[in-house]
Amino acid sequence: MRWKDCGGSFSTGSYADVALWEDNALSPDTNHGTKKFTNCWNGENAVSAGEWTGLSLDGYYFRLQGTNANALNVRVVAIDTTQAD
């Protein structure tokens, strides 16, 4: 997952912790770990990236675990699945 430009008019901060969760229909969901996104606060074209590998293709969601931002404003969120190809 890649975040680009985490700043904005009203967003101040320096990090966001994002977890990847697997949606398990009949049992508790599985947490696949948390990544700390920091670089995207360093300017309009700055990108933060978190990588989770070795997972099946679907059934996941992201959850914000924590941030020091007063308002979280991410201009671009992209998911890269090229390793699955």
NUGUVO-666372 format. One line per field, with one value per atom (N, C-alpha, C): atom name; x, y, z; residue number from 1. Coordinates in nm, 3 decimals, padded with zeros to 5 digits. Each point is the difference from the previous one (the first is absolute). Layout:
<recs>
koldo	[CA	...]
x	[X	...]
y	[Y	...]
z	[Z	...]
vomar	[NUM	...]
</recs>
This chain:
<recs>
koldo	[N	CA	C	N	CA	C	N	CA	C	N	CA	C	N	CA	C	N	CA	C	N	CA	C	N	CA	C	N	CA	C	N	CA	C	N	CA	C	N	CA	C	N	CA	C	N	CA	C	N	CA	C	N	CA	C	N	CA	C	N	CA	C	N	CA	C	N	CA	C	N	CA	C	N	CA	C	N	CA	C	N	CA	C	N	CA	C	N	CA	C	N	CA	C	N	CA	C	N	CA	C	N	CA	C	N	CA	C	N	CA	C	N	CA	C	N	CA	C	N	CA	C	N	CA	C	N	CA	C	N	CA	C	N	CA	C	N	CA	C	N	CA	C	N	CA	C	N	CA	C	N	CA	C	N	CA	C	N	CA	C	N	CA	C	N	CA	C	N	CA	C	N	CA	C	N	CA	C	N	CA	C	N	CA	C	N	CA	C	N	CA	C	N	CA	C	N	CA	C	N	CA	C	N	CA	C	N	CA	C	N	CA	C	N	CA	C	N	CA	C	N	CA	C	N	CA	C	N	CA	C	N	CA	C	N	CA	C	N	CA	C	N	CA	C	N	CA	C	N	CA	C	N	CA	C	N	CA	C	N	CA	C	N	CA	C	N	CA	C	N	CA	C	N	CA	C	N	CA	C	N	CA	C	N	CA	C	N	CA	C	N	CA	C	N	CA	C]
x	[00.085	-00.085	00.090	-00.040	00.077	-00.093	00.050	-00.070	00.084	-00.065	00.070	-00.065	00.082	-00.042	-00.098	00.053	-00.082	-00.029	00.055	-00.024	-00.131	-00.006	-00.121	-00.025	-00.102	-00.029	-00.017	-00.066	-00.033	00.064	00.084	00.059	00.142	00.025	00.136	00.027	00.122	00.039	00.129	00.043	00.124	-00.003	-00.107	-00.007	-00.144	-00.020	-00.124	00.038	-00.053	00.019	-00.121	00.026	-00.107	00.018	-00.106	00.004	-00.079	00.046	-00.071	-00.069	-00.131	-00.080	-00.062	-00.008	-00.066	-00.139	-00.099	-00.139	-00.030	-00.015	-00.033	-00.147	-00.079	-00.145	-00.051	00.049	-00.056	00.093	00.107	00.094	00.056	00.070	00.056	00.092	-00.002	00.087	00.146	00.089	00.143	00.075	00.081	00.083	00.132	00.034	00.124	00.109	-00.013	00.106	-00.030	00.078	-00.018	00.123	-00.021	00.108	-00.014	00.112	00.001	00.027	-00.093	00.011	00.046	00.115	00.056	00.039	00.058	00.057	-00.103	-00.124	-00.099	-00.031	00.046	-00.018	00.111	00.095	00.116	-00.018	-00.121	-00.024	-00.105	-00.041	-00.111	00.024	00.121	00.028	00.068	00.009	00.064	-00.092	00.061	-00.075	00.046	-00.096	00.029	-00.050	00.071	-00.040	00.008	-00.098	00.000	-00.020	00.074	-00.006	-00.035	-00.102	-00.038	00.007	00.070	00.018	-00.044	-00.015	-00.034	-00.144	-00.090	-00.141	-00.085	-00.116	-00.093	-00.054	-00.077	-00.032	-00.110	-00.090	-00.109	-00.046	-00.090	-00.056	00.074	00.054	00.079	-00.056	00.035	-00.032	00.110	00.012	00.099	-00.070	00.071	-00.054	00.107	-00.038	00.090	00.015	00.122	00.027	00.038	00.055	00.040	00.064	-00.004	00.062	00.018	00.092	00.011	-00.054	-00.070	-00.059	-00.128	-00.022	-00.125	-00.115	00.031	-00.097	00.081	-00.045	00.075	-00.055	00.084	-00.038	00.105	-00.035	00.090	-00.054	00.079	-00.048	-00.011	00.095	-00.001	00.027	-00.084	00.023	00.000	00.106	00.011	00.037	-00.056	00.030	00.074	00.116	00.083	-00.002	-00.050	-00.007	00.093	00.105	00.086	00.067	00.030	00.062	-00.095	-00.131	-00.099	-00.014	00.053	-00.013	00.093]
y	[-00.116	00.116	00.123	00.100	00.125	00.118	00.090	00.126	00.113	00.093	00.117	00.126	00.092	00.131	-00.011	-00.020	-00.011	00.134	00.105	00.132	00.056	00.126	00.066	00.124	00.073	00.127	-00.013	-00.105	-00.011	-00.120	-00.074	-00.122	00.026	-00.019	00.005	-00.132	-00.042	-00.125	-00.049	-00.118	-00.054	-00.151	-00.067	-00.144	-00.051	-00.117	-00.075	-00.148	-00.073	-00.144	-00.068	-00.083	-00.064	-00.150	-00.071	-00.146	-00.062	-00.115	-00.079	-00.116	-00.009	-00.104	-00.089	-00.130	-00.096	-00.027	00.014	-00.022	-00.150	-00.060	-00.142	-00.012	-00.055	00.001	-00.063	-00.115	-00.072	-00.009	00.078	00.002	00.141	00.027	00.136	00.038	00.126	00.050	-00.011	-00.011	-00.018	00.129	00.046	00.118	-00.045	00.057	-00.034	00.102	00.081	00.091	00.145	00.087	00.144	00.063	00.094	00.077	00.146	00.066	00.142	00.083	00.087	00.087	00.138	00.045	00.128	00.092	-00.052	00.081	00.086	-00.044	00.074	00.138	00.031	00.135	00.096	-00.049	00.080	00.077	00.027	00.079	-00.061	00.079	-00.038	-00.130	-00.028	-00.121	-00.109	00.017	-00.100	-00.121	-00.119	-00.126	-00.083	-00.059	-00.101	-00.133	-00.108	-00.131	-00.103	-00.089	-00.114	-00.124	-00.105	-00.121	-00.121	-00.070	-00.128	-00.101	-00.111	-00.098	-00.138	-00.089	-00.139	-00.022	00.089	-00.009	-00.044	-00.060	-00.033	00.129	-00.010	00.117	00.092	-00.046	00.090	-00.026	00.085	-00.015	00.078	00.116	00.079	00.141	00.064	00.141	00.064	00.132	00.075	00.072	00.012	00.071	00.094	00.124	00.096	-00.037	-00.028	-00.042	00.118	00.104	00.117	00.104	00.124	00.110	00.117	00.088	00.124	00.118	-00.028	00.105	00.052	00.130	00.056	-00.030	-00.019	-00.043	-00.076	-00.117	-00.081	00.025	00.056	00.034	-00.062	-00.108	-00.067	00.021	00.064	00.034	-00.122	-00.095	-00.119	-00.123	-00.102	-00.131	-00.101	-00.079	-00.096	-00.138	-00.103	-00.137	-00.064	-00.057	-00.062	-00.151	-00.072	-00.147	-00.069	00.068	-00.059	-00.127	-00.016	-00.126	-00.116	00.026	-00.106	-00.046	00.078	-00.033	-00.113]
z	[00.000	00.000	00.000	-00.077	-00.008	00.028	00.083	00.029	-00.057	-00.064	-00.055	00.055	00.044	00.049	00.117	00.120	00.120	00.064	-00.052	00.055	-00.050	-00.014	-00.045	00.084	-00.034	00.066	00.150	00.045	00.142	00.067	-00.070	00.054	00.048	00.128	00.053	00.069	-00.003	00.062	-00.061	00.042	-00.055	-00.017	00.044	-00.022	00.008	-00.062	00.014	00.002	00.095	00.009	-00.064	-00.103	-00.076	00.007	00.039	00.010	-00.114	-00.045	-00.100	00.072	-00.018	00.064	-00.106	00.029	-00.087	00.055	-00.087	00.039	-00.004	00.118	00.013	00.036	-00.090	00.013	00.130	00.037	00.114	00.120	-00.001	00.112	00.014	00.109	00.017	-00.115	-00.037	-00.107	00.043	-00.099	00.024	-00.030	00.094	-00.019	-00.064	-00.114	-00.071	00.023	00.103	00.036	-00.033	00.062	-00.012	-00.063	-00.089	-00.062	00.041	00.021	00.038	-00.126	-00.034	-00.115	00.049	-00.047	00.045	-00.115	-00.104	-00.106	-00.073	-00.008	-00.080	00.057	00.121	00.056	-00.046	-00.079	-00.039	-00.130	-00.041	-00.120	-00.090	-00.097	-00.088	-00.076	-00.040	-00.078	00.081	00.132	00.085	00.016	-00.002	00.005	00.118	00.072	00.101	-00.053	00.031	-00.049	00.111	00.001	00.090	-00.084	00.028	-00.082	00.085	-00.042	00.059	-00.113	00.019	-00.108	00.046	-00.100	00.028	00.043	-00.041	00.040	-00.118	00.029	-00.107	-00.060	-00.107	-00.081	00.052	00.086	00.039	00.142	00.047	00.134	00.107	-00.034	00.093	00.015	00.109	00.019	00.083	-00.011	00.075	00.114	00.113	00.116	00.054	00.022	00.062	00.147	00.042	00.137	00.089	-00.060	00.077	-00.089	00.044	-00.072	00.096	-00.033	00.077	-00.081	-00.109	-00.082	00.063	-00.013	00.050	-00.094	-00.127	-00.101	-00.105	-00.038	-00.096	-00.139	-00.086	-00.137	-00.092	-00.069	-00.093	-00.140	-00.085	-00.134	-00.090	00.009	-00.086	00.085	-00.015	00.061	-00.114	-00.012	-00.108	00.056	-00.059	00.037	-00.118	00.027	-00.103	00.021	-00.096	00.011	-00.100	-00.048	-00.103	00.045	00.129	00.045	-00.012	-00.004	-00.013	-00.144	-00.095	-00.143	-00.040]
vomar	[1	1	1	2	2	2	3	3	3	4	4	4	5	5	5	6	6	6	7	7	7	8	8	8	9	9	9	10	10	10	11	11	11	12	12	12	13	13	13	14	14	14	15	15	15	16	16	16	17	17	17	18	18	18	19	19	19	20	20	20	21	21	21	22	22	22	23	23	23	24	24	24	25	25	25	26	26	26	27	27	27	28	28	28	29	29	29	30	30	30	31	31	31	32	32	32	33	33	33	34	34	34	35	35	35	36	36	36	37	37	37	38	38	38	39	39	39	40	40	40	41	41	41	42	42	42	43	43	43	44	44	44	45	45	45	46	46	46	47	47	47	48	48	48	49	49	49	50	50	50	51	51	51	52	52	52	53	53	53	54	54	54	55	55	55	56	56	56	57	57	57	58	58	58	59	59	59	60	60	60	61	61	61	62	62	62	63	63	63	64	64	64	65	65	65	66	66	66	67	67	67	68	68	68	69	69	69	70	70	70	71	71	71	72	72	72	73	73	73	74	74	74	75	75	75	76	76	76	77	77	77	78	78	78	79	79	79	80	80	80	81	81	81	82	82	82	83	83	83	84	84	84	85	85	85]
</recs>
